Amino acid sequence: MTENKVWNEMEVPMELDSVIIDAVGEGHKRLMRRQQKRRLRAAGLSMAMAAACFLAVAVGFVNPVVAKAYSSIPVIGNIFAYLYDTAESDIPYAQVGEAAVPVKEQEEAKQGQESQGQATQPNQGNPEQQEGLAAGAEAEAEDPVQIAIKEYFCDGYSLYLSFEVTSEEPLMEGVADIAGKEGGIFLYATENITTDANERFGIGAASLTMKGIFTDEHTFVGIARSGGSLDGYPVTDEMLYEMSSSHMRIFVEETERDIRGDWKVSAEITRSKEPLLTAELGQTIREDFLLKEVAVQPYELQVVIEGPKGRPLTEEYIWIEAFDDKGRRLSWAAQSCNRHVEEEDALLDIYMFEKPMDAEKVTVFALDELKWMDEWKGYLYCDEPWSGEQMIEFLKENCFTYGEVELPQSN
């Protein structure tokens, strides 16, 4: 379970427990209205309050008395991360909640975006223009499916976001007891960053995947990693993130559903300035290629291969896999497993993995790609699959080279 010092330093309103108990007893039949969605303002509560929050979230925030209580009582900004850890789910990056920053209300961020775009147009008093803007805002408010960004964390290399998706109609028909079930929402999306120097650039790979939990049939909360890496872009300390989409695909169990709409959300983000811990490996893979280093981000690992310019790694059939000290194979952090960076006299291929929050060591292997894809990987998925420890021993004997990296431990 994620620890948060703030919880232990905050007082809990005395009336909260009785409000929650009475509310739950009345049943959970009506969908919370839009004006109650702003209940999750950033503040801290104690661990007892967090437990009460989890109970209310798990039943869906649909009871009107519970919703009213939450509209007037401040709630922790990283409620989603706490929910995921409490539910012992496999949703990645739940630990981001330790450092996640609650975003401003969506309307405030949008106003900031509009004022930034209209800075060179001081005449805003045209009544017809104002009417058009008001009509557009009303149309947006009537969209039956809403998407809101709740929190973010940006380390200058990767951007993580938590989302709340709400719908007037059930998000998924035909799924019994959907409350508390894990699922996902895939957005066909475009993502953009605007820096404080007014430089705007696109990131991502035209998609964004949220992994999370259905709190009830009308509500989904999840965490997503922005599709692209920020490394190599002119990022600044303060930036505006924008995401737009017209098509979402919802997944739960064996069921999926497509929804069309017009969603535009934004958030003002601040970059963290934590330095990266870099472990130099310098292991020769073959010829002019090196397993150069592993850079440790707060929530990801960057495994770097260095090769000569003009010889892309994809033509060399070199592949990277990583396992932690508990025998777990590390998952890709991005939908595109690696990215390419050109230096003055070298070409870098950087593989990005999710950093396990409870591991002490990671072993990184440079492999023959064809053997891994055609044969070796099958040992993990056959009728009698190997354990992670067996695979690690096998790869140590059969890889081009490998390196071991000790991970820093949080206090």
WOKA-V927070 format. One record per pair of residues at least 4 apart in sequence whose C-alpha atoms are under 6 Angstrom apart, sorted by the first residue. I is the first residue (numbers start at 1). J is the second residue. Records with the same first field share a line. If there is no record, write none. Layout:
BEGIN
I=J / J
END
This chain:
BEGIN
1=85 / 86
6=44
7=44 / 45 / 46 / 47
8=46
10=44 / 45 / 46
18=22
19=23
23=65 / 66
28=62 / 63
30=62
31=62
32=62
36=71
39=70 / 71
40=75
42=76 / 77 / 102
43=74 / 75 / 76
44=76
45=49
54=58 / 83
56=61
57=61 / 215
58=180 / 215
60=215 / 216
61=67
77=102
78=97
81=94 / 97
84=89
91=211
96=100
100=151 / 152 / 153
101=151 / 152
102=150 / 151
103=150 / 151
109=267
115=119
144=167 / 168
145=166 / 167
146=165 / 166
147=164 / 165
148=163 / 164
149=162 / 163
150=162 / 163
151=161 / 162
152=160 / 161
153=159 / 160
154=158 / 159 / 271 / 272
155=271 / 272
156=271
157=229 / 230 / 231
158=229 / 230
159=225 / 226
160=224 / 225
161=223 / 224
162=222 / 223
163=221 / 222
164=220 / 221
165=219 / 220
166=218 / 219
167=218
170=217 / 218
171=217 / 218
179=214 / 215 / 216
180=213 / 214 / 215
181=213 / 214
182=212 / 213
183=212 / 213 / 251 / 252
184=210 / 211 / 212 / 250 / 251
185=209 / 210 / 249 / 250
186=208 / 209 / 248 / 249
187=207 / 208 / 248
188=206 / 207 / 245 / 247
189=206 / 207 / 244 / 245
190=206 / 243 / 244
191=202 / 203 / 242 / 243
192=201 / 202 / 203 / 241 / 242
193=200 / 201 / 240 / 241
194=198 / 199 / 200 / 239 / 240
195=199 / 236 / 239
196=238 / 239
203=228
204=227 / 228
205=227
208=227
209=224
210=222 / 223 / 224
211=222 / 223
212=221 / 222
213=220 / 221
214=219 / 220
215=219 / 220
237=270 / 271
238=269 / 270
239=268 / 269
240=267 / 268 / 269
241=266 / 267
242=265 / 266
243=264 / 265
244=263 / 264
245=263
246=260 / 261 / 262
247=259 / 260
248=258 / 259
249=257 / 258
250=256 / 257
251=255 / 256
276=296 / 297
277=295 / 296
278=294 / 295
279=293 / 294
280=293
281=292 / 293
282=291 / 292
283=290 / 291
284=290
285=289 / 290 / 400 / 401
288=307
289=306 / 307
290=305 / 306
291=305
292=304 / 305
293=304
294=302 / 303
295=301 / 302
296=301
297=301
299=355
300=353 / 354 / 355
301=352 / 353 / 355
302=351 / 352
303=350 / 351
304=349 / 350
305=348 / 349
306=347 / 348
307=346 / 347
308=346 / 347
309=346 / 347
317=369
318=367 / 368 / 369
319=366 / 367 / 369
320=365 / 366
321=364 / 365
322=330 / 363 / 364
323=327 / 328 / 329 / 330 / 362 / 363
324=328 / 361 / 362
325=361
327=388 / 389
328=388
331=353 / 354
332=337 / 352 / 353 / 354
333=352 / 353 / 354
337=351
338=350 / 351
339=349 / 350
340=348 / 349
341=348
342=347
343=347
360=407
361=405 / 406 / 407
362=404 / 405
363=403 / 404
364=402 / 403
365=402
366=400 / 401
367=399 / 400
370=374
371=375
372=376 / 377
373=377
378=382
379=385 / 386
380=385 / 386
381=385
386=390
395=399
END
